């Protein structure tokens, strides 16, 4: 057994290498990265198939959203907790338990016969599977020498960004070709392989079971209430008019009280559930802040494009997936480029270039119209895919690449939490702005189509003539169609406003990148090298 997180380990191969990296460690890392891919993929894999799940389980419109919300709430609680559990149980056992539990809960999801069962199983799936994500990040920087991080960083960056991007595509294909049950059954065989291979190959560190004796149960309770309530408020707030809804007001209060309790325990306890002192490291704090914003771009645009294509263009889930696949291909192709640039460029410059590219992509979409489809979105998606990789690799490197191995596990949980919270905050802001700006543009457009406006009356007359076959109902049908046209145009204008907001965010952050401290070449993980 290995003696430290950065140790060579007794189980490492003698002489066999892959791209200059110990072959056993490399294979173990790849298996773990694939497990992380499944866990992140399952956040979005159901998004294109919620209607089919709703019909099959007899769920209401309010209930079906919890198929996704339950997963997110449970996962966001486990991600920071995983650092403590990884130190207590070791990398091998936290990952074996996470991968095995994720596989079993995926099978339970596929066998669910009611919406209540599905929500419980999805929460279990998100909670257990969430332990894999930060563990892979910590492993990449703990067991490989710094000179090999240009190979490992693009891999975890690609997995972290590609999985949520192609989630709707994969889900659409599986549901269209088979049934929604395969959204979960597809995890069974790979999950078993990942679990077994992790048990056989991973031997990086020793457990510290004494930590369990000092486990802060109150800290866990406060953290779960804080993060779970916050995720609920951010997920449900935009659709429930925020504080006009009593449940949103209630859970906002729970969030505030639990947050106070969590920070008190985290700062007062010698062994807190989550050690916040990692944020005293300037590089880690800055990298986490940028990761938060990247979460907005990653999850926000993964949400916006499908919503536009579905609401305005009337695309099916499969058509949306095929359109969105461009971003995934670009990420895959850009990963080697990002790894090579990391060895040649200042990471702050890389981040600035990526953020400007992101901003250019969103700026192009500010000219959006109702007729935009695959080819109009083609170039913005290229900018998005390439820029995500150009940004993600140096952000990971700045945040985690120079931390000592004993701090990596806890810091990785916090780092991944910031990205997920960024996505949740971003989606809440995007939905709120989209709703508010749609109402604003709708009010303005209604003034322009009022009675007495020659253009409006001309359009209405044209629509009435086109619906003359309906007889006496033609007038009412024309009015209804005109109202739908007005709402559609108001929605498109609101989409444009959201993309303007995102453009200002990314371009503004690009100017902040040079203000960061350039990470030192020494330090970090590296398996003791």
ZIVEN-V116529 format. One record per residue. RES is the residue in three letters. SS is DSSP state (a for helix, b for strand, c for the rest). PSI is psi in whole degrees, 0 to 359 (999 if undefined). Layout:
RES;SS;PSI / RES;SS;PSI
This chain:
UNK;c;150 / UNK;c;157 / UNK;c;337 / UNK;c;166 / UNK;c;332 / UNK;c;4 / UNK;c;167 / UNK;c;326 / UNK;c;143 / UNK;c;337 / UNK;c;1 / UNK;c;150 / UNK;c;156 / UNK;c;94 / UNK;c;329 / UNK;c;131 / UNK;b;157 / UNK;b;115 / UNK;c;38 / UNK;c;7 / UNK;b;142 / UNK;b;125 / UNK;a;319 / UNK;a;315 / UNK;a;319 / UNK;a;315 / UNK;a;321 / UNK;a;317 / UNK;a;317 / UNK;a;318 / UNK;a;318 / UNK;a;320 / UNK;a;324 / UNK;a;324 / UNK;a;318 / UNK;a;321 / UNK;a;315 / UNK;a;317 / UNK;a;318 / UNK;a;323 / UNK;a;322 / UNK;a;352 / UNK;a;313 / UNK;a;350 / UNK;c;335 / UNK;c;349 / UNK;a;326 / UNK;a;355 / UNK;a;15 / UNK;a;326 / UNK;a;319 / UNK;a;319 / UNK;a;319 / UNK;a;314 / UNK;a;320 / UNK;a;323 / UNK;a;357 / UNK;c;39 / UNK;c;156 / UNK;c;171 / UNK;a;324 / UNK;a;323 / UNK;a;322 / UNK;a;331 / UNK;c;337 / UNK;a;347 / UNK;a;326 / UNK;a;319 / UNK;a;320 / UNK;a;319 / UNK;a;314 / UNK;a;318 / UNK;a;314 / UNK;a;320 / UNK;a;321 / UNK;a;339 / UNK;a;319 / UNK;a;325 / UNK;a;309 / UNK;a;332 / UNK;a;333 / UNK;a;331 / UNK;a;314 / UNK;a;314 / UNK;a;325 / UNK;a;322 / UNK;a;324 / UNK;a;318 / UNK;a;343 / UNK;c;158 / UNK;a;317 / UNK;a;308 / UNK;a;327 / UNK;a;324 / UNK;a;322 / UNK;a;314 / UNK;a;317 / UNK;a;311 / UNK;a;316 / UNK;a;317 / UNK;a;322 / UNK;a;318 / UNK;a;315 / UNK;a;317 / UNK;a;331 / UNK;a;319 / UNK;a;320 / UNK;a;319 / UNK;a;320 / UNK;a;337 / UNK;c;2 / UNK;c;136 / UNK;c;0 / UNK;c;160 / UNK;a;328 / UNK;a;316 / UNK;a;316 / UNK;a;318 / UNK;a;316 / UNK;a;314 / UNK;a;323 / UNK;a;322 / UNK;a;318 / UNK;a;317 / UNK;a;314 / UNK;a;320 / UNK;a;310 / UNK;a;316 / UNK;a;335 / UNK;a;339 / UNK;a;338 / UNK;a;327 / UNK;a;302 / UNK;a;335 / UNK;a;321 / UNK;a;317 / UNK;a;313 / UNK;a;319 / UNK;a;319 / UNK;a;324 / UNK;a;351 / UNK;a;323 / UNK;c;350 / UNK;c;143 / UNK;c;156 / UNK;a;326 / UNK;a;348 / UNK;a;1 / UNK;a;341 / UNK;a;342 / UNK;a;319 / UNK;a;322 / UNK;a;316 / UNK;a;330 / UNK;a;309 / UNK;a;328 / UNK;a;318 / UNK;a;315 / UNK;a;315 / UNK;a;331 / UNK;a;326 / UNK;a;320 / UNK;a;309 / UNK;a;334 / UNK;a;317 / UNK;a;0 / UNK;a;309 / UNK;a;326 / UNK;a;310 / UNK;a;315 / UNK;a;318 / UNK;a;316 / UNK;a;313 / UNK;a;316 / UNK;a;321 / UNK;a;320 / UNK;a;326 / UNK;c;263 / UNK;c;171 / UNK;c;338 / UNK;c;331 / UNK;a;350 / UNK;a;331 / UNK;a;324 / UNK;a;333 / UNK;a;343 / UNK;a;344 / UNK;a;302 / UNK;a;310 / UNK;a;323 / UNK;a;320 / UNK;a;317 / UNK;a;316 / UNK;a;317 / UNK;a;311 / UNK;a;314 / UNK;a;324 / UNK;a;318 / UNK;a;321 / UNK;a;328 / UNK;a;328 / UNK;c;123 / UNK;c;60 / UNK;c;334 / UNK;c;169 / UNK;c;147 / UNK;c;156 / UNK;c;81 / UNK;c;341 / UNK;a;335 / UNK;a;327 / UNK;a;330 / UNK;a;336 / UNK;c;20 / UNK;c;133 / UNK;c;92 / UNK;a;324 / UNK;a;322 / UNK;a;319 / UNK;a;317 / UNK;a;315 / UNK;a;318 / UNK;a;316 / UNK;a;317 / UNK;a;319 / UNK;a;303 / UNK;a;321 / UNK;a;315 / UNK;a;320 / UNK;a;316 / UNK;a;320 / UNK;a;314 / UNK;a;316 / UNK;a;325 / UNK;a;316 / UNK;a;339 / UNK;a;309 / UNK;a;329 / UNK;a;348 / UNK;a;21 / UNK;c;35 / UNK;a;241 / UNK;a;4 / UNK;a;343 / UNK;c;132 / UNK;a;328 / UNK;a;322 / UNK;a;318 / UNK;a;317 / UNK;a;311 / UNK;a;339 / UNK;a;319 / UNK;a;318 / UNK;a;318 / UNK;a;314 / UNK;a;314 / UNK;a;314 / UNK;a;325 / UNK;a;317 / UNK;a;316 / UNK;a;319 / UNK;a;312 / UNK;a;326 / UNK;a;312 / UNK;a;320 / UNK;a;327 / UNK;a;338 / UNK;a;332 / UNK;c;142 / UNK;c;330 / UNK;c;75 / UNK;c;162 / UNK;c;319 / UNK;c;123 / UNK;c;109 / UNK;a;358 / UNK;a;347 / UNK;a;332 / UNK;a;351 / UNK;a;339 / UNK;c;119 / UNK;a;319 / UNK;a;316 / UNK;a;317 / UNK;a;317 / UNK;a;316 / UNK;a;321 / UNK;a;322 / UNK;a;317 / UNK;a;325 / UNK;a;323 / UNK;a;313 / UNK;a;323 / UNK;a;330 / UNK;a;323 / UNK;a;313 / UNK;a;319 / UNK;a;304 / UNK;a;329 / UNK;a;313 / UNK;a;331 / UNK;a;333 / UNK;a;316 / UNK;a;313 / UNK;a;310 / UNK;a;324 / UNK;a;316 / UNK;a;312 / UNK;a;327 / UNK;a;312 / UNK;a;315 / UNK;c;316 / UNK;c;345 / UNK;c;28 / UNK;c;149 / UNK;c;169 / UNK;a;321 / UNK;a;318 / UNK;a;322 / UNK;a;315 / UNK;a;318 / UNK;a;325 / UNK;a;319 / UNK;a;347 / UNK;a;340 / UNK;a;315 / UNK;a;317 / UNK;a;318 / UNK;a;317 / UNK;a;321 / UNK;a;314 / UNK;a;316 / UNK;a;331 / UNK;a;345 / UNK;a;311 / UNK;a;323 / UNK;a;317 / UNK;a;320 / UNK;a;319 / UNK;a;319 / UNK;a;329 / UNK;a;333 / UNK;a;349 / UNK;a;332 / UNK;c;153 / UNK;c;127 / UNK;a;332 / UNK;a;323 / UNK;a;319 / UNK;a;315 / UNK;a;318 / UNK;a;317 / UNK;a;315 / UNK;a;317 / UNK;a;321 / UNK;a;318 / UNK;a;320 / UNK;a;315 / UNK;a;321 / UNK;a;320 / UNK;a;316 / UNK;a;328 / UNK;a;322 / UNK;a;326 / UNK;a;352 / UNK;a;344 / UNK;a;17 / UNK;c;144 / UNK;c;175 / UNK;c;343 / UNK;c;359 / UNK;c;135 / UNK;c;218 / UNK;a;308 / UNK;a;327 / UNK;a;328 / UNK;a;358 / UNK;a;305 / UNK;a;316 / UNK;a;325 / UNK;a;326 / UNK;a;313 / UNK;a;317 / UNK;a;311 / UNK;a;312 / UNK;a;317 / UNK;a;324 / UNK;a;314 / UNK;a;319 / UNK;a;327 / UNK;a;314 / UNK;a;319 / UNK;a;308 / UNK;a;329 / UNK;a;314 / UNK;a;317 / UNK;a;317 / UNK;a;319 / UNK;a;318 / UNK;a;340 / UNK;c;341 / UNK;c;7 / UNK;c;149 / UNK;c;153 / UNK;a;327 / UNK;a;344 / UNK;a;350 / UNK;a;318 / UNK;a;312 / UNK;a;317 / UNK;a;324 / UNK;a;321 / UNK;a;316 / UNK;a;319 / UNK;a;314 / UNK;a;329 / UNK;a;320 / UNK;a;322 / UNK;a;316 / UNK;a;319 / UNK;a;325 / UNK;a;317 / UNK;a;317 / UNK;a;315 / UNK;a;317 / UNK;a;316 / UNK;a;322 / UNK;a;316 / UNK;a;315 / UNK;a;313 / UNK;a;320 / UNK;a;312 / UNK;a;319 / UNK;a;315 / UNK;a;313 / UNK;a;317 / UNK;a;329 / UNK;a;316 / UNK;a;319 / UNK;a;311 / UNK;a;328 / UNK;a;317 / UNK;a;319 / UNK;a;319 / UNK;a;327 / UNK;a;327 / UNK;a;328 / UNK;a;342 / UNK;c;20 / UNK;c;163 / UNK;c;139 / UNK;c;348 / UNK;c;116 / UNK;a;318 / UNK;a;319 / UNK;a;316 / UNK;a;325 / UNK;a;317 / UNK;a;317 / UNK;a;320 / UNK;a;321 / UNK;a;316 / UNK;a;320 / UNK;a;317 / UNK;a;322 / UNK;a;339 / UNK;c;22 / UNK;a;334 / UNK;a;341 / UNK;a;355 / UNK;a;232 / UNK;a;342 / UNK;a;358 / UNK;a;320 / UNK;a;313 / UNK;a;321 / UNK;a;321 / UNK;a;319 / UNK;a;318 / UNK;a;318 / UNK;a;322 / UNK;a;322 / UNK;a;320 / UNK;a;322 / UNK;a;316 / UNK;a;315 / UNK;a;320 / UNK;a;314 / UNK;a;322 / UNK;a;320 / UNK;a;317 / UNK;a;318 / UNK;a;325 / UNK;a;321 / UNK;a;317 / UNK;a;318 / UNK;a;319 / UNK;a;318 / UNK;a;327 / UNK;a;315 / UNK;a;315 / UNK;a;323 / UNK;a;313 / UNK;a;323 / UNK;a;310 / UNK;a;319 / UNK;a;318 / UNK;a;319 / UNK;a;330 / UNK;a;323 / UNK;a;339 / UNK;a;341 / UNK;a;316 / UNK;c;344 / UNK;c;347 / UNK;c;159 / UNK;c;131 / UNK;c;129 / UNK;c;145 / UNK;c;154 / UNK;c;332 / UNK;c;170 / UNK;c;197 / UNK;c;197 / UNK;c;214 / UNK;c;17 / UNK;c;31 / UNK;c;7 / UNK;c;999
